[in-house]
Amino acid sequence: MDALMAAFVAAALAQVGDRPAWLAAILADRYRAPGLVIAMAALALLGAGLLAAAAGAVLAPRLTPEAKQLFLALALLFHGGGALFPVKAPERLDRWRIGAAATSLAGLFILAFGDGVQFVVLALAARADLPWLAAAGATLGSLAVIVPAAVLGERGWTALPLVPMRRIIGALFVVAALWLGLDALRLI
């Protein structure tokens, strides 16, 4: 259950101001179908999360508890450090002619799979007794941000104070990473 909640919180915070939510807002505007974009986002996020959780389950037996904690600290540090920099606008997928459902599913899967959240999911899954809970938590946490983005549309989403929120969240991730890393190394 720890993996579910940890992944939920990490993903919800990490998605604020990030590219998957922005792309969901763009696609919801283009296709005028926020419900469809949200459904495809859920499938894309779950698929990417399950792949990361499976990798974490394979990696888990090879790591000591301290190494697992250090791995999580590294994942949080990378994601937090990346959040301190401006986010680049996602590709608008204007030339994709495969329909609303397939464009949303494929586009959001590609962004989700390459996202820092998947590294955090992998690290949380490596620590968990039930790794798939990390994927479920990350999916639900990401949707907690993607749903409002899709409903608001691009103009409404980008009007929010996402840059300062993203920087504050990034700093929190870095602090948490340093704490976990120092604890794993028994320096605190």
Solvent accessible surface area in square Angstrom, and as a share of the most:
residue,aa,sasa,rsa
1,M,156,0.70
2,D,125,0.65
3,A,9,0.07
4,L,35,0.17
5,M,108,0.48
6,A,42,0.33
7,A,1,0.01
8,F,69,0.29
9,V,74,0.43
10,A,14,0.11
11,A,1,0.00
12,A,18,0.14
13,L,62,0.31
14,A,5,0.04
15,Q,1,0.01
16,V,20,0.11
17,G,5,0.05
18,D,10,0.05
19,R,69,0.25
20,P,3,0.02
21,A,0,0.00
22,W,50,0.17
23,L,3,0.01
24,A,0,0.00
25,A,0,0.00
26,I,5,0.02
27,L,0,0.00
28,A,5,0.04
29,D,68,0.35
30,R,77,0.28
31,Y,59,0.22
32,R,210,0.77
33,A,29,0.22
34,P,51,0.32
35,G,50,0.48
36,L,63,0.31
37,V,0,0.00
38,I,35,0.18
39,A,48,0.37
40,M,31,0.14
41,A,0,0.00
42,A,29,0.22
43,L,99,0.49
44,A,1,0.01
45,L,7,0.03
46,L,67,0.33
47,G,27,0.26
48,A,0,0.00
49,G,1,0.01
50,L,79,0.40
51,L,95,0.47
52,A,8,0.07
53,A,3,0.02
54,A,55,0.43
55,A,44,0.34
56,G,0,0.00
57,A,40,0.31
58,V,97,0.56
59,L,56,0.28
60,A,17,0.13
61,P,109,0.68
62,R,172,0.63
63,L,48,0.24
64,T,78,0.46
65,P,102,0.64
66,E,66,0.30
67,A,35,0.27
68,K,42,0.18
69,Q,31,0.14
70,L,74,0.37
71,F,41,0.17
72,L,13,0.06
73,A,6,0.04
74,L,74,0.37
75,A,0,0.00
76,L,17,0.08
77,L,65,0.32
78,F,120,0.50
79,H,18,0.08
80,G,0,0.00
81,G,22,0.21
82,G,37,0.35
83,A,4,0.03
84,L,72,0.36
85,F,139,0.58
86,P,106,0.67
87,V,39,0.22
88,K,153,0.65
89,A,51,0.39
90,P,5,0.03
91,E,118,0.53
92,R,101,0.37
93,L,11,0.06
94,D,74,0.38
95,R,210,0.77
96,W,77,0.27
97,R,200,0.73
98,I,98,0.50
99,G,40,0.38
100,A,23,0.18
101,A,41,0.32
102,A,42,0.32
103,T,0,0.00
104,S,0,0.00
105,L,67,0.33
106,A,35,0.27
107,G,3,0.03
108,L,2,0.01
109,F,66,0.27
110,I,108,0.55
111,L,26,0.13
112,A,1,0.01
113,F,107,0.45
114,G,68,0.66
115,D,21,0.11
116,G,26,0.25
117,V,3,0.02
118,Q,17,0.08
119,F,59,0.25
120,V,4,0.02
121,V,2,0.01
122,L,35,0.17
123,A,0,0.00
124,L,14,0.07
125,A,0,0.00
126,A,1,0.01
127,R,108,0.39
128,A,24,0.19
129,D,143,0.74
130,L,92,0.46
131,P,30,0.19
132,W,140,0.49
133,L,18,0.09
134,A,0,0.00
135,A,0,0.00
136,A,24,0.19
137,G,0,0.00
138,A,4,0.03
139,T,11,0.07
140,L,98,0.49
141,G,0,0.00
142,S,2,0.01
143,L,27,0.14
144,A,52,0.40
145,V,13,0.08
146,I,0,0.00
147,V,53,0.31
148,P,55,0.35
149,A,0,0.00
150,A,3,0.02
151,V,101,0.58
152,L,87,0.43
153,G,4,0.04
154,E,34,0.15
155,R,212,0.77
156,G,25,0.24
157,W,12,0.04
158,T,61,0.36
159,A,82,0.64
160,L,73,0.36
161,P,80,0.50
162,L,21,0.10
163,V,81,0.46
164,P,71,0.44
165,M,77,0.35
166,R,27,0.10
167,R,113,0.41
168,I,111,0.56
169,I,18,0.09
170,G,0,0.00
171,A,46,0.35
172,L,103,0.51
173,F,12,0.05
174,V,30,0.17
175,V,97,0.56
176,A,41,0.32
177,A,4,0.03
178,L,98,0.49
179,W,165,0.58
180,L,40,0.20
181,G,9,0.09
182,L,72,0.36
183,D,63,0.33
184,A,8,0.06
185,L,99,0.49
186,R,180,0.66
187,L,120,0.60
188,I,102,0.52
